[in-house]
């Protein structure tokens, strides 16, 4: 069985690239958020600096992208919130089974995020426009949900694979 894991481990660099890309996007979103918010605050107190009317809506939209994409990044690092109070008292096999169950549940949530989120983005979102930017569709306000769902699916596949691999390949062996 370990031979298949050696073959599948060759995909790991693709997961690394996906993680770095999502992290880079989050960094860009945070930078844009900080710049827009700074200009907005300065514009409120300095008379010759214009305070853009669209700043609040854009900042909130960028924050929603960062929040859900960061959740996908936490899956990759295994840093999401979980209950571990009883881990010291349970057998290791039970903990592995519960970890796999939790990852399958998050995987199902990611699929729901993709399907329902995309229908919201193309349904409700496509019909509305931002108040301060009437030329821009609210599709972009709803799009973070299916986008993060895709990232979560990618990283959950890797997490589930790692759990299954840990069952068949003991630590210290290749």
C-alpha positions as YAML, in Angstrom:
chain: A
units: angstrom
residues:
- id: 1
  name: UNK
  ca: [0.00, 0.00, 0.00]
- id: 2
  name: UNK
  ca: [2.80, 2.55, 0.67]
- id: 3
  name: UNK
  ca: [3.71, 2.52, -3.08]
- id: 4
  name: UNK
  ca: [0.46, 4.32, -3.91]
- id: 5
  name: UNK
  ca: [1.25, 6.96, -1.30]
- id: 6
  name: UNK
  ca: [4.66, 7.57, -2.89]
- id: 7
  name: UNK
  ca: [2.90, 8.14, -6.20]
- id: 8
  name: UNK
  ca: [0.24, 10.42, -4.72]
- id: 9
  name: UNK
  ca: [2.83, 12.39, -2.75]
- id: 10
  name: UNK
  ca: [4.09, 13.77, -6.08]
- id: 11
  name: UNK
  ca: [0.98, 15.99, -6.12]
- id: 12
  name: UNK
  ca: [2.07, 17.82, -2.93]
- id: 13
  name: UNK
  ca: [3.89, 20.62, -4.84]
- id: 14
  name: UNK
  ca: [0.58, 21.49, -6.52]
- id: 15
  name: UNK
  ca: [-1.00, 21.89, -3.07]
- id: 16
  name: UNK
  ca: [1.95, 24.06, -2.02]
- id: 17
  name: UNK
  ca: [1.43, 26.30, -5.07]
- id: 18
  name: UNK
  ca: [-2.32, 26.55, -4.40]
- id: 19
  name: UNK
  ca: [-1.64, 27.45, -0.75]
- id: 20
  name: UNK
  ca: [0.92, 30.11, -1.69]
- id: 21
  name: UNK
  ca: [-1.44, 31.56, -4.31]
- id: 22
  name: UNK
  ca: [-4.37, 31.83, -1.88]
- id: 23
  name: UNK
  ca: [-2.05, 33.30, 0.76]
- id: 24
  name: UNK
  ca: [-0.76, 35.85, -1.77]
- id: 25
  name: UNK
  ca: [-4.34, 36.80, -2.71]
- id: 26
  name: UNK
  ca: [-5.15, 37.29, 0.99]
- id: 27
  name: UNK
  ca: [-2.10, 39.52, 1.38]
- id: 28
  name: UNK
  ca: [-3.17, 41.61, -1.62]
- id: 29
  name: UNK
  ca: [-6.69, 41.91, -0.24]
- id: 30
  name: UNK
  ca: [-5.38, 42.98, 3.17]
- id: 31
  name: UNK
  ca: [-3.08, 45.56, 1.60]
- id: 32
  name: UNK
  ca: [-5.94, 46.96, -0.50]
- id: 33
  name: UNK
  ca: [-8.15, 47.04, 2.60]
- id: 34
  name: UNK
  ca: [-5.56, 48.99, 4.57]
- id: 35
  name: UNK
  ca: [-4.89, 51.46, 1.76]
- id: 36
  name: UNK
  ca: [-8.58, 52.11, 1.05]
- id: 37
  name: UNK
  ca: [-9.42, 52.46, 4.74]
- id: 38
  name: UNK
  ca: [-6.48, 54.83, 5.28]
- id: 39
  name: UNK
  ca: [-7.54, 57.02, 2.35]
- id: 40
  name: UNK
  ca: [-11.10, 57.02, 3.68]
- id: 41
  name: UNK
  ca: [-10.06, 58.05, 7.19]
- id: 42
  name: UNK
  ca: [-7.70, 60.74, 5.93]
- id: 43
  name: UNK
  ca: [-10.43, 61.97, 3.57]
- id: 44
  name: UNK
  ca: [-12.78, 62.50, 6.49]
- id: 45
  name: UNK
  ca: [-10.37, 64.76, 8.37]
- id: 46
  name: UNK
  ca: [-8.31, 66.42, 5.63]
- id: 47
  name: UNK
  ca: [-10.34, 68.69, 3.39]
- id: 48
  name: UNK
  ca: [-8.27, 68.38, 0.20]
- id: 49
  name: UNK
  ca: [-8.21, 64.53, 0.25]
- id: 50
  name: UNK
  ca: [-11.38, 63.11, -1.30]
- id: 51
  name: UNK
  ca: [-13.29, 60.48, 0.68]
- id: 52
  name: UNK
  ca: [-14.48, 57.98, -1.91]
- id: 53
  name: UNK
  ca: [-18.16, 57.08, -1.56]
- id: 54
  name: UNK
  ca: [-17.49, 53.46, -2.51]
- id: 55
  name: UNK
  ca: [-14.84, 52.82, 0.16]
- id: 56
  name: UNK
  ca: [-17.06, 51.17, 2.79]
- id: 57
  name: UNK
  ca: [-18.66, 48.69, 0.40]
- id: 58
  name: UNK
  ca: [-15.35, 47.74, -1.17]
- id: 59
  name: UNK
  ca: [-13.62, 47.33, 2.20]
- id: 60
  name: UNK
  ca: [-16.43, 45.07, 3.47]
- id: 61
  name: UNK
  ca: [-16.33, 42.99, 0.27]
- id: 62
  name: UNK
  ca: [-12.56, 42.58, 0.48]
- id: 63
  name: UNK
  ca: [-12.89, 41.59, 4.13]
- id: 64
  name: UNK
  ca: [-15.40, 38.90, 3.24]
- id: 65
  name: UNK
  ca: [-12.97, 37.48, 0.67]
- id: 66
  name: UNK
  ca: [-10.17, 37.46, 3.25]
- id: 67
  name: UNK
  ca: [-12.31, 35.82, 5.93]
- id: 68
  name: UNK
  ca: [-13.43, 32.83, 3.90]
- id: 69
  name: UNK
  ca: [-10.12, 32.35, 2.05]
- id: 70
  name: UNK
  ca: [-8.30, 32.45, 5.38]
- id: 71
  name: UNK
  ca: [-10.57, 29.65, 6.59]
- id: 72
  name: UNK
  ca: [-9.39, 27.57, 3.64]
- id: 73
  name: UNK
  ca: [-5.78, 28.35, 4.53]
- id: 74
  name: UNK
  ca: [-6.41, 27.20, 8.11]
- id: 75
  name: UNK
  ca: [-7.56, 23.84, 6.77]
- id: 76
  name: UNK
  ca: [-4.23, 23.35, 5.01]
- id: 77
  name: UNK
  ca: [-2.28, 24.17, 8.18]
- id: 78
  name: UNK
  ca: [-4.65, 22.10, 10.31]
- id: 79
  name: UNK
  ca: [-5.23, 25.23, 12.40]
- id: 80
  name: UNK
  ca: [-9.02, 25.35, 12.40]
- id: 81
  name: UNK
  ca: [-10.92, 25.37, 15.67]
- id: 82
  name: UNK
  ca: [-11.62, 21.91, 17.04]
- id: 83
  name: UNK
  ca: [-12.34, 20.20, 20.31]
- id: 84
  name: UNK
  ca: [-9.25, 18.41, 21.62]
- id: 85
  name: UNK
  ca: [-10.04, 18.20, 25.34]
- id: 86
  name: UNK
  ca: [-10.61, 14.44, 25.22]
- id: 87
  name: UNK
  ca: [-7.79, 13.54, 22.84]
- id: 88
  name: UNK
  ca: [-5.52, 12.52, 25.71]
- id: 89
  name: UNK
  ca: [-8.12, 10.04, 26.96]
- id: 90
  name: UNK
  ca: [-9.14, 8.46, 23.63]
- id: 91
  name: UNK
  ca: [-7.25, 5.80, 21.66]
- id: 92
  name: UNK
  ca: [-5.22, 7.14, 18.73]
- id: 93
  name: UNK
  ca: [-7.31, 5.18, 16.22]
- id: 94
  name: UNK
  ca: [-10.50, 6.81, 17.50]
- id: 95
  name: UNK
  ca: [-8.91, 10.24, 17.21]
- id: 96
  name: UNK
  ca: [-7.84, 9.50, 13.61]
- id: 97
  name: UNK
  ca: [-11.36, 8.30, 12.79]
- id: 98
  name: UNK
  ca: [-12.88, 11.44, 14.33]
- id: 99
  name: UNK
  ca: [-10.40, 13.63, 12.43]
- id: 100
  name: UNK
  ca: [-11.40, 11.95, 9.17]
- id: 101
  name: UNK
  ca: [-15.09, 12.37, 10.04]
- id: 102
  name: UNK
  ca: [-14.55, 16.06, 10.79]
- id: 103
  name: UNK
  ca: [-12.68, 16.53, 7.51]
- id: 104
  name: UNK
  ca: [-15.43, 14.77, 5.57]
- id: 105
  name: UNK
  ca: [-18.00, 17.06, 7.23]
- id: 106
  name: UNK
  ca: [-15.97, 20.15, 6.25]
- id: 107
  name: UNK
  ca: [-15.58, 18.72, 2.74]
- id: 108
  name: UNK
  ca: [-19.39, 18.41, 2.50]
- id: 109
  name: UNK
  ca: [-19.72, 21.98, 3.77]
- id: 110
  name: UNK
  ca: [-17.30, 23.11, 1.05]
- id: 111
  name: UNK
  ca: [-19.41, 21.39, -1.62]
- id: 112
  name: UNK
  ca: [-22.50, 23.14, -0.23]
- id: 113
  name: UNK
  ca: [-20.61, 26.45, -0.26]
- id: 114
  name: UNK
  ca: [-19.77, 25.94, -3.93]
- id: 115
  name: UNK
  ca: [-23.24, 24.95, -5.08]
- id: 116
  name: UNK
  ca: [-25.40, 27.24, -2.95]
- id: 117
  name: UNK
  ca: [-22.89, 30.10, -3.00]
- id: 118
  name: UNK
  ca: [-22.65, 30.04, -6.78]
- id: 119
  name: UNK
  ca: [-26.44, 29.98, -7.16]
- id: 120
  name: UNK
  ca: [-26.65, 33.00, -4.81]
- id: 121
  name: UNK
  ca: [-23.88, 34.81, -6.66]
- id: 122
  name: UNK
  ca: [-25.47, 34.25, -10.06]
- id: 123
  name: UNK
  ca: [-29.04, 34.66, -8.76]
- id: 124
  name: UNK
  ca: [-29.40, 37.32, -6.08]
- id: 125
  name: UNK
  ca: [-25.98, 38.84, -6.71]
- id: 126
  name: UNK
  ca: [-26.43, 39.21, -10.44]
- id: 127
  name: UNK
  ca: [-29.69, 41.10, -9.95]
- id: 128
  name: UNK
  ca: [-28.34, 43.76, -7.60]
- id: 129
  name: UNK
  ca: [-25.73, 46.47, -7.79]
- id: 130
  name: UNK
  ca: [-23.60, 48.22, -5.22]
- id: 131
  name: UNK
  ca: [-25.26, 51.41, -4.00]
- id: 132
  name: UNK
  ca: [-22.19, 53.60, -4.43]
- id: 133
  name: UNK
  ca: [-21.13, 51.88, -7.68]
- id: 134
  name: UNK
  ca: [-24.27, 51.16, -9.71]
- id: 135
  name: UNK
  ca: [-22.21, 49.80, -12.60]
- id: 136
  name: UNK
  ca: [-20.80, 46.95, -10.45]
- id: 137
  name: UNK
  ca: [-22.83, 43.80, -9.86]
- id: 138
  name: UNK
  ca: [-23.30, 42.41, -6.35]
- id: 139
  name: UNK
  ca: [-22.13, 39.10, -7.82]
- id: 140
  name: UNK
  ca: [-18.72, 40.08, -6.43]
- id: 141
  name: UNK
  ca: [-20.20, 40.37, -2.93]
- id: 142
  name: UNK
  ca: [-21.51, 36.79, -3.02]
- id: 143
  name: UNK
  ca: [-18.64, 35.24, -5.00]
- id: 144
  name: UNK
  ca: [-16.27, 34.73, -2.01]
- id: 145
  name: UNK
  ca: [-18.41, 31.85, -0.75]
- id: 146
  name: UNK
  ca: [-18.07, 29.53, -3.79]
- id: 147
  name: UNK
  ca: [-14.47, 30.66, -4.29]
- id: 148
  name: UNK
  ca: [-13.55, 29.67, -0.74]
- id: 149
  name: UNK
  ca: [-15.52, 26.46, -1.20]
- id: 150
  name: UNK
  ca: [-13.23, 25.50, -4.07]
- id: 151
  name: UNK
  ca: [-10.14, 26.28, -1.99]
- id: 152
  name: UNK
  ca: [-11.58, 24.30, 0.92]
- id: 153
  name: UNK
  ca: [-12.24, 21.29, -1.31]
- id: 154
  name: UNK
  ca: [-8.66, 21.35, -2.53]
- id: 155
  name: UNK
  ca: [-7.18, 21.59, 0.96]
- id: 156
  name: UNK
  ca: [-9.65, 19.10, 2.48]
- id: 157
  name: UNK
  ca: [-8.72, 16.52, -0.14]
- id: 158
  name: UNK
  ca: [-5.14, 16.86, 1.01]
- id: 159
  name: UNK
  ca: [-6.11, 16.68, 4.69]
- id: 160
  name: UNK
  ca: [-8.21, 13.55, 4.19]
- id: 161
  name: UNK
  ca: [-5.41, 11.99, 2.15]
- id: 162
  name: UNK
  ca: [-2.90, 12.77, 4.93]
- id: 163
  name: UNK
  ca: [-5.16, 11.16, 7.55]
- id: 164
  name: UNK
  ca: [-5.62, 8.03, 5.46]
- id: 165
  name: UNK
  ca: [-1.90, 7.91, 4.74]
- id: 166
  name: UNK
  ca: [-1.13, 8.14, 8.46]
- id: 167
  name: UNK
  ca: [-3.18, 4.98, 9.02]
- id: 168
  name: UNK
  ca: [-1.20, 2.91, 6.50]
- id: 169
  name: UNK
  ca: [2.24, 4.49, 6.75]
- id: 170
  name: UNK
  ca: [3.74, 4.58, 10.20]
- id: 171
  name: UNK
  ca: [5.78, 7.60, 11.27]
- id: 172
  name: UNK
  ca: [9.44, 7.37, 10.40]
- id: 173
  name: UNK
  ca: [8.91, 5.08, 7.39]
- id: 174
  name: UNK
  ca: [8.65, 6.08, 3.78]
...
